Amino acid sequence: MTKSATVLAGLIGVLAIAAGFAPARAAPAEENYRLYCVQCHGTLGNGEGINQTSGGLAVSPRNHANAKQMSELSDDHLRQAITGGGDAVDSSELMPAWGKTLTAEEIDELVLYLRELCRCEASRQ
């Protein structure tokens, strides 16, 4: 995906959220990641999204491609972070809550997608 396509996807996602739109059907996890996550976490999941690289964030987004860091987190922790935002897991308040935008199934699929990005398994905690 080109940088301009990523920015466009992000803008569409933000506009959809602002309008209160939630998809009627579950979207594939990779598509949801592109819509809701890449702006901060980057298309590769490395924490270098457009919001970060443009200097728009005071806190660096988590690097979802870092197997060491991601393997220290349980799947439940990731679910809580996606559902309730950074505040739900004592992390950055800049991470929005997606629990009213995404279905529980979509959130579970995103957790699995994050495991694909990091090529790691969840913490046993």
GUKOL-206223 format. One record per residue: residue number from 0; residue in three letters; chain; z, y, x of N, C-alpha, C in turn. Coordinates in steps of 0.2 Angstrom, whole numbers. Layout:
BEGIN
SETOR n res chain nup nnorth neast caup canorth caeast cup cnorth ceast
SETOR NUM ala A Z Y X Z Y X Z Y X
...
This chain:
BEGIN
SETOR n res chain nup nnorth neast caup canorth caeast cup cnorth ceast
SETOR 0 met A 0 -6 4 0 0 0 0 6 4
SETOR 1 thr A -4 11 3 -5 17 7 1 21 5
SETOR 2 lys A 3 26 10 8 31 9 8 35 2
SETOR 3 ser A 2 37 1 1 41 -5 2 36 -12
SETOR 4 ala A 0 30 -11 1 26 -17 8 24 -18
SETOR 5 thr A 12 24 -12 19 23 -13 22 29 -16
SETOR 6 val A 20 35 -14 23 41 -17 22 41 -24
SETOR 7 leu A 15 40 -26 13 40 -33 17 35 -37
SETOR 8 ala A 18 29 -34 22 24 -38 29 26 -39
SETOR 9 gly A 32 29 -34 39 32 -34 39 37 -39
SETOR 10 leu A 34 42 -39 34 47 -44 34 44 -51
SETOR 11 ile A 30 39 -52 29 36 -59 36 33 -61
SETOR 12 gly A 39 30 -56 46 27 -58 51 32 -60
SETOR 13 val A 51 38 -56 56 43 -57 54 46 -64
SETOR 14 leu A 48 47 -66 46 50 -72 48 45 -78
SETOR 15 ala A 47 39 -77 49 34 -82 56 34 -83
SETOR 16 ile A 60 34 -78 67 34 -79 69 41 -82
SETOR 17 ala A 66 46 -80 68 53 -84 67 53 -91
SETOR 18 ala A 61 49 -93 59 49 -100 63 43 -104
SETOR 19 gly A 68 40 -100 72 35 -103 68 28 -105
SETOR 20 phe A 62 27 -101 58 22 -102 60 16 -99
SETOR 21 ala A 61 10 -102 63 4 -99 57 -1 -101
SETOR 22 pro A 54 -5 -96 49 -9 -98 51 -15 -103
SETOR 23 ala A 47 -16 -108 49 -21 -113 49 -28 -110
SETOR 24 arg A 45 -29 -105 44 -36 -102 47 -35 -95
SETOR 25 ala A 49 -41 -92 52 -41 -85 46 -40 -81
SETOR 26 ala A 46 -36 -76 41 -35 -71 43 -39 -65
SETOR 27 pro A 38 -42 -61 39 -45 -55 44 -41 -50
SETOR 28 ala A 48 -45 -47 53 -41 -42 49 -37 -37
SETOR 29 glu A 44 -39 -34 41 -35 -30 38 -28 -33
SETOR 30 glu A 36 -28 -39 34 -22 -42 40 -18 -44
SETOR 31 asn A 45 -21 -46 51 -17 -47 54 -14 -41
SETOR 32 tyr A 53 -17 -35 55 -15 -29 51 -9 -27
SETOR 33 arg A 44 -9 -28 40 -4 -27 42 2 -31
SETOR 34 leu A 43 1 -38 44 7 -42 51 10 -41
SETOR 35 tyr A 56 6 -39 63 9 -39 66 9 -33
SETOR 36 cys A 64 6 -28 67 5 -21 64 8 -15
SETOR 37 val A 57 8 -15 54 10 -9 55 17 -7
SETOR 38 gln A 56 21 -12 56 29 -10 62 30 -5
SETOR 39 cys A 67 26 -5 73 26 0 72 21 5
SETOR 40 his A 71 14 3 72 9 7 65 7 11
SETOR 41 gly A 60 10 9 53 9 12 50 3 10
SETOR 42 thr A 43 3 10 39 -3 8 40 -9 12
SETOR 43 leu A 43 -9 18 45 -15 22 52 -16 21
SETOR 44 gly A 56 -12 17 63 -13 16 67 -12 22
SETOR 45 asn A 64 -8 27 68 -6 33 72 0 33
SETOR 46 gly A 73 3 27 77 9 26 73 15 28
SETOR 47 glu A 67 15 29 63 21 31 58 23 25
SETOR 48 gly A 61 24 19 57 26 14 55 34 14
SETOR 49 ile A 51 36 10 49 43 10 54 48 10
SETOR 50 asn A 59 46 6 65 51 5 69 51 11
SETOR 51 gln A 69 46 15 73 46 21 69 49 27
SETOR 52 thr A 63 47 27 59 50 33 57 57 32
SETOR 53 ser A 58 60 26 57 67 25 63 71 26
SETOR 54 gly A 69 68 28 75 71 29 79 73 23
SETOR 55 gly A 77 69 17 80 71 11 86 67 9
SETOR 56 leu A 88 63 14 95 59 12 100 60 18
SETOR 57 ala A 106 62 16 111 62 21 113 56 24
SETOR 58 val A 113 51 20 115 44 22 109 39 23
SETOR 59 ser A 108 35 28 103 31 29 103 25 24
SETOR 60 pro A 98 24 20 98 18 16 98 11 19
SETOR 61 arg A 101 6 16 102 0 19 95 -3 21
SETOR 62 asn A 95 -6 27 89 -10 29 89 -17 26
SETOR 63 his A 85 -18 21 85 -24 18 81 -29 22
SETOR 64 ala A 78 -27 27 74 -32 32 79 -35 37
SETOR 65 asn A 85 -32 38 89 -34 43 93 -40 41
SETOR 66 ala A 91 -46 44 95 -52 42 102 -52 43
SETOR 67 lys A 104 -49 49 111 -50 51 115 -46 46
SETOR 68 gln A 113 -40 44 117 -36 40 117 -38 33
SETOR 69 met A 111 -40 30 110 -43 24 114 -50 22
SETOR 70 ser A 114 -54 28 117 -60 27 125 -60 26
SETOR 71 glu A 128 -54 28 135 -52 27 136 -51 20
SETOR 72 leu A 131 -49 16 132 -47 9 131 -53 4
SETOR 73 ser A 136 -54 -1 135 -59 -6 129 -57 -11
SETOR 74 asp A 126 -62 -15 122 -60 -20 125 -56 -25
SETOR 75 asp A 131 -58 -27 135 -54 -32 136 -47 -29
SETOR 76 his A 137 -45 -23 138 -39 -20 131 -35 -22
SETOR 77 leu A 125 -38 -20 119 -35 -21 118 -34 -29
SETOR 78 arg A 119 -38 -33 119 -37 -40 123 -31 -42
SETOR 79 gln A 129 -31 -40 133 -25 -42 130 -18 -39
SETOR 80 ala A 128 -18 -33 125 -12 -31 119 -10 -35
SETOR 81 ile A 114 -15 -37 108 -13 -40 111 -11 -47
SETOR 82 thr A 115 -15 -50 117 -13 -57 121 -6 -58
SETOR 83 gly A 126 -6 -53 130 0 -54 129 6 -49
SETOR 84 gly A 125 5 -44 123 10 -39 128 9 -33
SETOR 85 gly A 127 13 -29 132 13 -22 139 14 -24
SETOR 86 asp A 141 18 -29 148 19 -30 151 12 -32
SETOR 87 ala A 147 8 -35 150 1 -38 152 -3 -32
SETOR 88 val A 150 -2 -26 151 -6 -21 154 -2 -15
SETOR 89 asp A 157 3 -16 160 8 -11 155 10 -6
SETOR 90 ser A 149 11 -8 144 13 -3 141 20 -5
SETOR 91 ser A 135 22 -3 133 29 -4 132 30 -12
SETOR 92 glu A 135 36 -14 134 38 -21 127 40 -22
SETOR 93 leu A 123 41 -17 116 42 -18 112 37 -21
SETOR 94 met A 114 31 -20 111 25 -23 112 25 -30
SETOR 95 pro A 106 25 -34 107 26 -41 109 19 -44
SETOR 96 ala A 111 19 -50 113 13 -54 107 11 -58
SETOR 97 trp A 104 5 -58 98 3 -61 100 -2 -67
SETOR 98 gly A 106 -3 -69 108 -7 -74 106 -6 -81
SETOR 99 lys A 104 0 -82 102 2 -89 94 3 -89
SETOR 100 thr A 91 2 -83 84 2 -83 81 -5 -82
SETOR 101 leu A 84 -9 -78 82 -16 -77 86 -21 -81
SETOR 102 thr A 83 -26 -83 86 -32 -87 90 -36 -81
SETOR 103 ala A 95 -40 -84 99 -44 -79 94 -49 -76
SETOR 104 glu A 89 -51 -79 84 -56 -76 81 -52 -70
SETOR 105 glu A 79 -46 -71 75 -42 -66 80 -41 -60
SETOR 106 ile A 86 -39 -62 91 -38 -56 92 -45 -52
SETOR 107 asp A 92 -50 -55 93 -57 -52 87 -58 -48
SETOR 108 glu A 81 -56 -50 75 -57 -47 74 -53 -41
SETOR 109 leu A 77 -47 -41 77 -42 -36 82 -44 -30
SETOR 110 val A 87 -48 -32 92 -50 -27 88 -56 -23
SETOR 111 leu A 84 -60 -27 80 -65 -23 75 -62 -19
SETOR 112 tyr A 72 -57 -21 67 -53 -17 70 -50 -11
SETOR 113 leu A 76 -47 -11 79 -45 -6 81 -50 0
SETOR 114 arg A 82 -56 -3 83 -62 2 76 -64 5
SETOR 115 glu A 71 -63 2 64 -64 5 63 -58 10
SETOR 116 leu A 65 -52 9 64 -47 14 68 -48 20
SETOR 117 cys A 74 -50 19 78 -51 25 77 -58 29
SETOR 118 arg A 74 -62 25 73 -69 27 80 -72 29
SETOR 119 cys A 85 -71 24 92 -73 26 95 -76 19
SETOR 120 glu A 101 -79 20 105 -81 14 111 -77 13
SETOR 121 ala A 113 -78 7 119 -74 5 126 -76 9
SETOR 122 ser A 130 -71 10 137 -73 13 140 -78 8
SETOR 123 arg A 144 -82 11 148 -87 7 154 -84 4
SETOR 124 gln A 155 -78 5 161 -75 2 161 -75 -6
